[in-house]
């Protein structure tokens, strides 16, 4: 019983930590906080909603597999039967954990097509933030350390 509680606690902790991750354009990573950024002026041509597929780091599969194996091994009469059940439930738990991780890390985002002042066009996909951008908005593209984000241009 104690094993099941610890395994369940591990799943809760993994899912909680995964939910804490943010890719909002309103959140700046610590390493980018004092870096020089390149700024370009542009105009929004199109805006469309997209979904950024979730990640599969293997943590969900590992936690699900261990949880399933521990829970499954406590079932059954003989040691051999418990081992077989533990193995089968562990595999099912790994598949479920992988699917849960992938769904928990999916994100609603926006694809923006931007016309730069020089005539060049850029497509940028970014997480939905506090600003709502519509076609015709004057924007700036901010490039920092290879990452690009789009914000409304200051007036």
C-alpha positions in Angstrom: 0.0 0.0 0.0 2.9 2.3 0.8 4.4 1.8 -2.6 1.2 2.7 -4.3 1.0 6.0 -2.3 4.5 6.9 -3.2 4.0 6.1 -6.8 0.8 8.2 -6.9 2.6 11.0 -5.2 5.3 10.9 -7.9 2.7 11.2 -10.6 1.1 14.2 -9.0 4.5 15.9 -8.5 5.5 15.3 -12.2 2.2 16.6 -13.5 2.3 19.6 -11.2 5.8 20.5 -12.3 4.9 20.0 -16.0 2.0 22.4 -15.6 4.2 25.1 -14.2 6.1 25.5 -17.4 5.2 28.6 -19.4 6.0 29.7 -22.9 4.0 32.9 -22.8 5.5 35.8 -24.7 4.9 37.8 -21.5 7.4 35.7 -19.6 11.1 36.4 -20.3 13.7 33.7 -19.5 16.3 34.6 -16.9 19.2 34.2 -19.5 17.5 36.7 -21.9 16.7 39.3 -19.3 19.7 41.6 -20.0 20.7 40.6 -23.5 20.8 43.0 -26.4 17.9 42.3 -28.7 17.4 43.1 -32.4 14.1 45.0 -33.1 12.4 45.2 -36.5 9.3 47.2 -37.4 6.4 45.5 -39.3 2.7 45.2 -39.8 0.5 42.1 -39.1 -0.9 40.6 -42.3 -2.7 37.5 -40.9 -3.4 35.9 -37.6 -4.5 32.4 -37.1 -4.9 30.1 -34.1 -2.7 27.0 -34.0 -1.9 24.3 -31.4 1.7 23.6 -30.4 2.0 19.8 -29.9 3.0 18.6 -26.5 6.4 17.3 -25.6 7.4 13.7 -24.8 10.4 13.9 -22.6 9.9 10.4 -21.2 9.1 11.5 -17.7 5.4 10.8 -18.1 6.2 7.3 -19.5 8.7 6.6 -16.7 6.4 7.7 -13.9 3.4 5.9 -15.5 5.4 2.7 -16.0 6.7 2.7 -12.4 3.3 3.5 -11.0 1.6 0.8 -13.1 4.3 -1.8 -12.3 4.1 -1.2 -8.5 0.3 -1.2 -8.5 0.1 -4.3 -10.7 2.7 -6.2 -8.7 0.6 -5.9 -5.6 -2.2 -7.9 -7.4 -2.3 -11.6 -8.0 -1.7 -14.6 -5.8 1.7 -16.1 -6.6 5.0 -14.3 -7.2 5.1 -15.2 -10.9 1.5 -14.0 -11.4 2.3 -10.7 -9.6 5.3 -10.2 -11.8 3.4 -10.8 -15.0 0.6 -8.5 -13.9 3.1 -5.9 -12.8 4.8 -6.0 -16.2 1.6 -5.7 -18.1 0.2 -2.9 -16.0 3.6 -1.2 -16.1 3.6 -1.1 -19.9 0.0 0.2 -19.9 1.0 2.8 -17.3 3.9 3.9 -19.4 1.7 4.4 -22.4 -0.9 6.3 -20.3 1.8 8.5 -18.7 3.3 9.3 -22.1 -0.2 10.4 -23.4 -0.9 12.4 -20.3 2.4 14.3 -20.6 1.8 15.0 -24.2 -1.7 16.4 -23.6 -0.6 18.3 -20.5 2.1 20.2 -22.5 0.0 21.1 -25.5 -0.6 24.8 -26.0 -2.9 27.1 -27.8 -0.8 29.6 -29.8 -1.0 32.1 -32.6 0.7 32.1 -36.0 1.4 35.7 -37.2 2.4 36.6 -40.7 4.4 39.9 -40.5 5.3 42.3 -43.4 8.6 44.0 -42.4 9.4 47.6 -43.4 12.0 46.4 -45.9 9.4 44.2 -47.7 10.5 40.9 -46.3 7.8 38.7 -44.7 8.1 36.5 -41.6 5.9 33.9 -40.0 6.1 33.7 -36.2 4.3 31.2 -33.9 4.1 32.3 -30.3 2.1 31.4 -27.3 -1.0 33.5 -26.6 -0.2 36.3 -24.2 -1.8 39.5 -22.9 -1.8 41.3 -26.2 -4.3 40.6 -28.9 -2.9 41.2 -32.4 -5.1 41.7 -35.5 -4.3 42.3 -39.2 -3.1 45.9 -39.7 -1.5 46.3 -36.3 1.9 47.9 -36.3 4.2 45.5 -34.5 7.9 45.0 -33.6 9.7 41.7 -33.9 12.1 41.3 -31.0 14.9 38.8 -31.5 16.9 37.7 -28.5 19.3 34.8 -28.5 17.7 33.2 -31.6 14.1 33.5 -30.2 11.6 35.8 -31.7 8.5 37.4 -30.2 6.0 39.9 -31.5 4.6 42.8 -29.6 2.6 45.9 -30.5 4.7 48.8 -31.7 5.0 51.7 -29.2 3.1 54.8 -30.4 
